Amino acid sequence: MSFPAPTTGIGVAAKINVAGNGSAPSGKQFVPGYNDVTLSLTGTGFATSFQLNPEIVDVANTPVDPGTAYVLTAAASSSGNTAVYTGTIVATANSLVGETVVIAGFVTHTVNNGTFIITANNGTTTITVENAAAVAETHAATATLQETTNNLTYFIDGTKNYNPQFATGPIPSATATTAVATVSADGLITATAEGGTVVEVSFPTFNNTSGTTGAQSGNPMHGLPLNKIYAEVNVTVVA
């Protein structure tokens, strides 16, 4: 059995840790219900907005460092669809598998440069990437892990926001709801009315070859990746 090469996201991602603006009990950090966000319309007691700062972690709960730059000294000719690059690449063996890396600095053979998916790393000196065109070259270069925060998305469904007057039961289907908060493209939550809502923080992971959610039937999550990990943040807005 074979699988398609990853296109976006990071294959080692396990979950998103995202903290709220309260103090979580010991051992409860990043546990839903203990890191909620409370905002105030007037700024009394709580701020009117809160900046989310998600952290993407791997299966061992180790943060994925999105901006690490490694020094390369050489590229080997491709073997099949992959090529090995040598340098100072200190990272736990195979912990970089599935991540996207930008290689730059090779001069004689520019085919050694580009954006590739990492398929292996030995823990100290080499990374193997999906590059079928590499040519052997010794030269100072760099390999920089792609900035993963560019792929984070934030979603809030305005039709599912609610006000305290409906908090004791389901909202009647014919009742107009009130958006109690907004969230920006970079994760800034801003209060707009009293009530509660949920913000979803998501990140494309594993093989995202299946694309994004379609717009059929007015799907409010149109454009978000189908294959993703996500975390939900409960938001309460008070007067």
C-alpha positions in Angstrom: 0.0 0.0 0.0 1.3 3.5 -0.8 0.1 6.9 0.2 0.3 10.2 -1.6 2.9 12.7 -0.5 1.8 15.4 2.0 0.8 18.7 0.4 0.1 21.0 3.3 0.3 20.8 7.1 2.7 18.7 9.1 2.5 14.9 9.3 3.6 14.8 13.0 1.0 17.2 14.3 -1.1 15.7 17.1 -3.1 18.6 18.6 -3.3 22.3 19.1 -2.7 23.8 22.6 -4.5 27.1 23.0 -4.8 28.9 26.4 -7.5 31.3 27.5 -7.2 34.4 29.7 -7.8 32.6 33.0 -5.5 30.7 35.3 -6.0 26.9 34.8 -5.5 24.6 37.7 -2.2 22.6 37.8 -2.3 19.8 35.2 -5.3 21.3 33.4 -3.4 23.6 31.0 -4.9 23.3 27.5 -7.8 21.1 28.8 -11.2 22.2 27.3 -13.3 24.0 30.0 -10.2 25.2 31.9 -8.8 27.7 29.4 -11.9 29.5 28.3 -11.9 33.2 27.3 -14.0 35.8 29.1 -14.4 39.3 27.6 -16.3 42.4 28.7 -18.2 44.8 26.4 -17.1 47.7 28.6 -13.7 46.5 29.6 -14.7 46.3 33.2 -13.1 43.3 34.9 -12.1 41.8 31.6 -10.6 43.1 28.4 -12.8 43.7 25.3 -10.5 41.5 23.2 -8.1 38.6 23.6 -5.3 37.4 21.3 -5.2 33.6 20.9 -1.7 32.2 20.7 -2.0 28.5 19.6 0.9 26.1 19.9 1.1 23.1 17.6 2.6 20.0 19.2 3.5 16.5 18.0 2.4 13.1 19.4 4.9 13.5 22.3 3.3 16.9 23.2 6.5 18.5 22.1 6.0 21.9 20.5 6.7 22.1 16.7 9.1 24.9 16.2 7.8 26.5 13.0 10.8 28.8 12.2 13.9 26.8 12.9 16.7 27.4 10.3 19.4 24.7 9.9 22.8 25.2 8.2 23.5 23.0 5.2 26.9 22.2 3.8 26.1 19.8 0.9 23.4 18.2 -1.2 23.6 14.6 -2.6 22.2 13.6 -6.0 18.7 12.3 -5.9 18.0 8.6 -5.5 14.6 8.0 -6.9 12.3 10.7 -5.6 14.3 11.8 -2.6 17.6 13.6 -1.9 19.8 13.8 1.2 21.1 17.1 2.5 24.0 17.3 5.0 24.6 20.0 7.6 24.0 20.7 11.3 20.5 19.4 11.8 20.1 18.6 15.5 16.6 17.3 16.1 15.3 14.0 17.4 15.6 11.3 14.7 12.6 11.5 12.3 10.9 14.1 14.3 10.8 16.4 11.3 9.1 13.9 9.0 6.1 15.4 7.2 7.2 19.0 7.8 7.7 21.4 4.9 11.2 22.9 4.5 12.5 25.7 2.4 16.1 25.1 1.1 18.0 28.0 -0.3 21.6 29.0 -1.0 22.9 26.4 -3.5 24.4 28.2 -6.5 25.8 25.8 -9.1 22.7 23.6 -9.1 19.6 25.6 -8.3 17.5 22.5 -8.5 18.8 21.8 -5.1 16.8 24.8 -3.8 13.1 24.8 -3.3 10.2 23.9 -1.0 10.1 20.2 -0.1 8.5 17.7 2.3 10.9 16.0 4.8 10.8 12.2 4.7 13.6 11.5 7.2 16.2 13.1 9.5 18.9 11.2 11.3 19.0 13.4 14.4 22.3 15.2 13.9 23.5 15.8 10.3 21.1 14.9 7.6 17.6 15.4 6.3 16.0 13.6 3.4 13.4 15.4 1.3 11.2 14.8 -1.6 13.4 16.2 -4.4 13.8 14.0 -7.5 16.0 16.5 -9.3 18.9 17.2 -6.8 22.5 17.2 -8.0 25.5 16.7 -5.8 26.9 20.0 -4.6 29.0 21.2 -1.7 28.1 24.7 -0.7 26.8 26.7 2.3 23.1 26.8 2.3 20.1 26.8 4.7 17.0 24.7 5.4 14.2 26.6 7.1 11.1 24.9 8.4 8.0 26.5 6.9 6.2 28.9 9.2 3.3 26.8 10.3 1.3 29.7 11.8 0.5 30.9 8.3 -1.7 27.8 8.0 -3.7 28.3 11.2 -7.4 29.2 10.6 -9.9 30.6 13.1 -13.6 30.1 12.7 -16.7 31.4 14.5 -20.2 30.6 13.3 -22.2 33.8 13.7 -25.4 31.9 13.3 -24.6 29.9 16.4 -23.9 32.8 18.8 -26.5 33.3 21.5 -27.6 35.8 24.1 -28.2 35.2 27.8 -32.0 35.4 27.3 -31.8 32.1 25.5 -29.2 30.5 27.7 -31.7 28.2 29.6 -32.7 26.2 26.5 -32.4 25.8 22.8 -32.8 28.8 20.6 -36.1 28.7 18.7 -35.5 28.1 15.0 -37.3 31.3 13.9 -35.4 33.5 16.4 -32.7 35.8 15.1 -29.4 35.2 17.0 -26.9 37.9 18.0 -23.2 37.6 17.2 -21.5 38.1 20.6 -17.9 38.1 19.3 -15.8 38.1 16.2 -12.4 36.5 15.4 -9.8 37.9 13.0 -7.6 36.0 10.6 -4.8 36.0 13.1 -6.8 35.0 16.1 -7.9 38.2 17.8 -11.3 37.7 19.6 -13.3 40.8 20.1 -16.6 41.2 22.1 -19.6 42.5 20.3 -22.6 41.6 22.6 -23.3 39.8 25.8 -23.6 36.0 25.5 -21.5 33.0 24.6 -20.0 31.4 21.5 -17.2 29.0 20.4 -14.1 29.8 18.4 -12.5 26.9 16.5 -8.7 26.9 15.9 -7.7 24.5 13.1 -4.6 23.4 11.2 -4.2 21.2 8.1 -2.4 18.0 8.9 -1.4 14.7 7.5 -2.3 14.4 3.8 -4.6 17.3 2.9 -4.9 16.1 -0.7 -8.7 15.9 -0.2 -8.8 19.7 -0.3 -11.1 22.1 1.5 -14.8 22.2 2.6 -17.1 23.2 -0.2 -19.7 26.0 -0.2 -22.7 23.8 -0.9 -25.8 24.4 1.2 -24.2 27.5 2.6 -21.7 25.6 4.6 -20.2 28.2 7.1 -16.9 26.3 7.2 -16.4 26.8 3.4 -12.7 27.0 2.5 -11.3 25.3 5.7 -9.3 22.1 5.2 -11.1 18.8 5.3 -8.2 17.0 7.0 -7.2 18.9 10.1 -6.6 19.0 13.8 -8.5 21.6 15.8 -9.2 23.0 19.3 -12.3 24.8 20.5 -12.3 27.9 22.8 -15.5 28.7 24.7 -16.0 32.5 24.8 -18.2 34.3 27.3 -19.0 38.0 26.9 -20.2 40.0 30.0 -21.4 43.5 30.3 
